[in-house]
Amino acid sequence: MRVLITGLYGATGPYLADYLAEEHPEAEVRETMREQCELTDYLAVRRLLEEARPDVIVNLASYTDPQKSFEEP
């Protein structure tokens, strides 16, 4: 099983990575960070998905500055 996780290094991501390593060691986990793939860029996301070919996608990416999220959606 191939798992793609966005936001792996945020508040929740490390717990998911630990869980997968312990409970599903066969899972191939691939993470992506904003610097690697801007999630608002359709073509970048499409390329990522074509390359990673995940069976499961877990989106944990978030903007941690609420005020800035309104200024830069």
Backbone as CSV, one residue per row, in Angstrom:
resi,resn,N_x,N_y,N_z,CA_x,CA_y,CA_z,C_x,C_y,C_z
1,MET,0.843,-1.171,0.000,0.000,0.000,0.000,0.892,1.239,0.000
2,ARG,0.606,2.166,-0.905,1.347,3.416,-0.990,0.483,4.534,-0.387
3,VAL,1.061,5.257,0.568,0.344,6.320,1.277,1.058,7.638,1.034
4,LEU,0.315,8.624,0.575,0.848,9.976,0.397,0.264,10.843,1.502
5,ILE,1.146,11.492,2.259,0.709,12.347,3.363,1.192,13.768,3.109
6,THR,0.251,14.700,3.105,0.619,16.108,3.073,0.616,16.600,4.512
7,GLY,1.524,17.485,4.843,1.583,18.017,6.197,2.105,17.028,7.225
8,LEU,2.979,16.135,6.800,3.495,15.091,7.689,4.226,15.674,8.897
9,TYR,4.836,16.834,8.739,5.631,17.397,9.829,4.861,18.414,10.666
10,GLY,3.543,18.405,10.558,2.714,19.293,11.364,2.381,18.662,12.704
11,ALA,1.299,19.124,13.305,0.922,18.667,14.643,0.481,17.207,14.669
12,THR,-0.198,16.745,13.636,-0.771,15.398,13.622,0.073,14.392,12.863
13,GLY,0.785,14.844,11.864,1.533,13.964,10.976,2.456,12.963,11.636
14,PRO,3.270,13.374,12.594,4.180,12.410,13.225,3.458,11.235,13.893
15,TYR,2.285,11.504,14.450,1.515,10.424,15.075,1.031,9.425,14.022
16,LEU,0.592,9.945,12.888,0.165,9.058,11.810,1.334,8.236,11.286
17,ALA,2.476,8.877,11.104,3.662,8.159,10.620,4.058,7.050,11.592
18,ASP,4.033,7.339,12.891,4.350,6.322,13.899,3.351,5.174,13.855
19,TYR,2.076,5.519,13.737,1.027,4.494,13.673,1.233,3.585,12.468
20,LEU,1.464,4.180,11.319,1.662,3.382,10.106,2.888,2.487,10.228
21,ALA,3.962,3.013,10.793,5.184,2.216,10.952,4.948,1.019,11.877
22,GLU,4.155,1.226,12.929,3.904,0.152,13.895,2.834,-0.825,13.435
23,GLU,1.745,-0.313,12.904,0.592,-1.152,12.575,0.564,-1.633,11.128
24,HIS,1.237,-0.927,10.257,1.237,-1.272,8.833,2.648,-1.097,8.261
25,PRO,3.585,-1.901,8.731,4.977,-1.734,8.288,5.169,-1.946,6.792
26,GLU,4.214,-2.577,6.150,4.320,-2.784,4.706,3.984,-1.513,3.914
27,ALA,3.406,-0.533,4.572,3.004,0.703,3.892,4.229,1.499,3.462
28,GLU,4.190,1.952,2.228,5.224,2.849,1.706,4.696,4.264,1.906
29,VAL,5.293,4.986,2.826,4.827,6.335,3.137,5.660,7.348,2.377
30,ARG,4.967,8.238,1.690,5.639,9.341,1.007,5.002,10.627,1.496
31,GLU,5.847,11.571,1.846,5.326,12.849,2.307,5.636,13.916,1.271
32,THR,4.892,14.989,1.358,5.189,16.135,0.515,5.063,17.389,1.367
33,MET,5.945,18.323,1.112,5.919,19.599,1.814,5.644,20.698,0.797
34,ARG,5.249,21.844,1.285,4.889,22.960,0.415,6.010,23.290,-0.576
35,GLU,7.253,23.180,-0.120,8.381,23.489,-0.988,8.484,22.493,-2.150
36,GLN,7.979,21.287,-1.944,8.040,20.250,-2.975,6.840,20.314,-3.918
37,CYS,5.676,20.651,-3.370,4.458,20.668,-4.176,3.466,21.639,-3.552
38,GLU,3.201,22.725,-4.228,2.213,23.697,-3.774,0.829,23.111,-4.074
39,LEU,0.053,22.845,-3.032,-1.216,22.148,-3.200,-2.280,22.957,-3.915
40,THR,-2.071,24.249,-4.087,-3.017,25.051,-4.860,-2.658,25.071,-6.340
41,ASP,-1.571,24.416,-6.712,-1.120,24.349,-8.102,-1.552,23.011,-8.698
42,TYR,-2.610,23.041,-9.487,-3.199,21.830,-10.041,-2.174,20.957,-10.771
43,LEU,-1.371,21.573,-11.615,-0.407,20.785,-12.385,0.661,20.153,-11.508
44,ALA,1.090,20.866,-10.477,2.078,20.305,-9.551,1.496,19.108,-8.804
45,VAL,0.250,19.227,-8.375,-0.402,18.118,-7.673,-0.581,16.939,-8.617
46,ARG,-0.983,17.208,-9.822,-1.163,16.123,-10.799,0.151,15.378,-11.040
47,ARG,1.249,16.124,-11.203,2.560,15.490,-11.395,2.932,14.631,-10.187
48,LEU,2.690,15.178,-9.000,2.992,14.434,-7.776,2.202,13.123,-7.738
49,LEU,0.916,13.189,-8.045,0.084,11.989,-8.005,0.483,10.981,-9.069
50,GLU,0.851,11.452,-10.238,1.302,10.538,-11.293,2.600,9.855,-10.912
51,GLU,3.469,10.578,-10.225,4.756,10.011,-9.805,4.591,9.061,-8.616
52,ALA,3.831,9.481,-7.616,3.699,8.695,-6.386,2.716,7.534,-6.530
53,ARG,1.692,7.712,-7.349,0.645,6.706,-7.553,0.159,6.110,-6.222
54,PRO,-0.310,6.983,-5.318,-0.716,6.492,-3.994,-2.026,5.717,-4.035
55,ASP,-2.142,4.774,-3.122,-3.404,4.073,-2.910,-4.286,4.871,-1.959
56,VAL,-3.633,5.607,-1.067,-4.324,6.404,-0.061,-3.664,7.777,0.012
57,ILE,-4.485,8.815,0.130,-3.980,10.178,0.329,-4.549,10.694,1.643
58,VAL,-3.667,11.192,2.508,-4.090,11.792,3.766,-3.618,13.237,3.738
59,ASN,-4.569,14.166,3.715,-4.225,15.583,3.656,-4.263,16.177,5.056
60,LEU,-3.090,16.393,5.626,-2.976,17.024,6.936,-2.403,18.428,6.820
61,ALA,-2.211,18.899,5.606,-1.635,20.225,5.400,-2.600,21.291,5.912
62,SER,-2.034,22.284,6.555,-2.860,23.379,7.054,-2.015,24.641,7.154
63,TYR,-2.702,25.731,7.270,-2.061,27.021,7.453,-2.173,27.354,8.927
64,THR,-1.084,27.514,9.604,-1.117,27.670,11.058,-1.260,29.113,11.532
65,ASP,-1.383,30.037,10.615,-1.570,31.447,10.979,-2.939,31.876,10.439
66,PRO,-3.988,31.839,11.282,-5.335,32.128,10.794,-5.456,33.478,10.094
67,GLN,-4.855,34.523,10.644,-4.972,35.843,10.017,-4.354,35.832,8.632
68,LYS,-3.176,35.233,8.514,-2.501,35.194,7.219,-3.271,34.345,6.216
69,SER,-3.994,33.352,6.700,-4.771,32.507,5.790,-5.869,33.318,5.087
70,PHE,-6.354,34.375,5.725,-7.324,35.236,5.075,-6.652,36.185,4.082
71,GLU,-5.439,36.598,4.400,-4.700,37.518,3.542,-4.104,36.805,2.337
72,GLU,-3.672,35.565,2.528,-3.040,34.765,1.465,-3.729,33.407,1.380
73,PRO,-4.933,33.346,0.802,-5.701,32.084,0.809,-5.044,30.963,0.037
